[in-house]
Amino acid sequence: MEVTTEELESRWGAHDLTYDDLGEWFTFAFALPSGTLAALVREVHNAPSPGYILAAISQADPCDILAEFLTASGMTPEDVTHQTASRPPA
């Protein structure tokens, strides 16, 4: 997602900091209306590119999650810089 930390903080307030084996992450976490858990994340020290990654925990199609996130957040498709393909049907 092509958005800065400052833009996100102006929408939702201060970010959280989360940690994993890769390091420290700026994190903005949400429960979407469908119940999907989603977060915009960005590495604090070694981000490979500008912007944020949308991560989600759900069995739903990634395209559907993205569409729901955009609607709920007020962000637009123009804010999306890269999108993975939908997973194939089971």
C-alpha positions as CSV (number, residue, x, y, z in Angstrom):
1,M,0.0,0.0,0.0
2,E,1.4,3.4,-1.0
3,V,0.9,5.3,2.3
4,T,3.2,6.8,4.9
5,T,3.2,6.2,8.6
6,E,2.2,9.9,9.1
7,E,-0.8,9.4,6.9
8,L,-1.9,6.3,8.7
9,E,-1.4,8.0,12.1
10,S,-3.5,10.9,11.0
11,R,-6.3,8.4,10.3
12,W,-6.0,6.0,13.2
13,G,-3.7,7.4,15.8
14,A,-0.3,6.1,16.9
15,H,1.0,2.8,15.5
16,D,1.8,-0.3,17.5
17,L,5.2,-1.9,17.5
18,T,5.3,-5.7,16.9
19,Y,8.2,-8.0,16.7
20,D,9.1,-11.3,15.0
21,D,12.3,-13.0,13.9
22,L,12.8,-10.4,11.1
23,G,12.7,-7.5,13.5
24,E,10.5,-4.7,14.6
25,W,7.4,-3.6,12.7
26,F,5.1,-0.6,12.6
27,T,1.7,-2.1,12.8
28,F,-1.9,-0.8,12.4
29,A,-4.3,-3.8,13.2
30,F,-8.0,-4.1,12.5
31,A,-10.9,-6.5,12.7
32,L,-12.8,-6.1,9.4
33,P,-16.6,-6.3,9.4
34,S,-16.5,-9.9,8.2
35,G,-14.4,-10.8,11.3
36,T,-11.1,-11.1,9.3
37,L,-8.1,-9.9,11.2
38,A,-6.0,-7.6,9.1
39,A,-3.0,-5.3,9.7
40,L,-0.9,-2.8,7.7
41,V,2.7,-3.6,8.6
42,R,6.1,-2.1,7.7
43,E,9.6,-3.0,8.9
44,V,10.9,-0.3,11.1
45,H,14.6,-0.5,10.2
46,N,15.0,-2.4,6.9
47,A,11.9,-2.0,4.9
48,P,12.7,-3.2,1.4
49,S,10.4,-0.6,-0.3
50,P,8.2,2.3,0.7
51,G,4.7,1.8,1.9
52,Y,2.9,-0.9,4.0
53,I,2.0,-4.5,3.5
54,L,-1.6,-5.6,4.2
55,A,-1.5,-8.9,6.1
56,A,-4.7,-10.9,7.0
57,I,-5.8,-14.0,8.8
58,S,-8.7,-15.6,7.0
59,Q,-9.7,-18.4,4.6
60,A,-11.3,-15.8,2.3
61,D,-9.9,-14.9,-1.1
62,P,-7.1,-12.3,-0.8
63,C,-8.8,-10.1,-3.4
64,D,-12.0,-10.1,-1.3
65,I,-10.0,-9.2,1.8
66,L,-8.4,-6.4,0.0
67,A,-11.7,-5.1,-1.3
68,E,-13.2,-5.3,2.2
69,F,-10.2,-3.5,3.7
70,L,-10.4,-0.7,1.2
71,T,-14.1,-0.2,1.8
72,A,-13.7,-0.3,5.6
73,S,-10.6,1.9,5.7
74,G,-11.6,4.5,3.2
75,M,-8.4,3.9,1.2
76,T,-8.7,3.5,-2.6
77,P,-7.5,1.0,-5.2
78,E,-5.0,3.7,-6.2
79,D,-3.2,3.2,-2.9
80,V,-2.5,-0.4,-3.8
81,T,1.0,-0.8,-5.4
82,H,1.2,-4.6,-5.7
83,Q,-1.4,-7.3,-5.4
84,T,-0.9,-11.0,-5.3
85,A,-3.2,-13.2,-7.4
86,S,-6.2,-15.0,-5.9
87,R,-5.5,-18.5,-4.7
88,P,-6.9,-21.2,-7.0
89,P,-10.2,-22.8,-6.1
90,A,-9.9,-25.8,-3.7
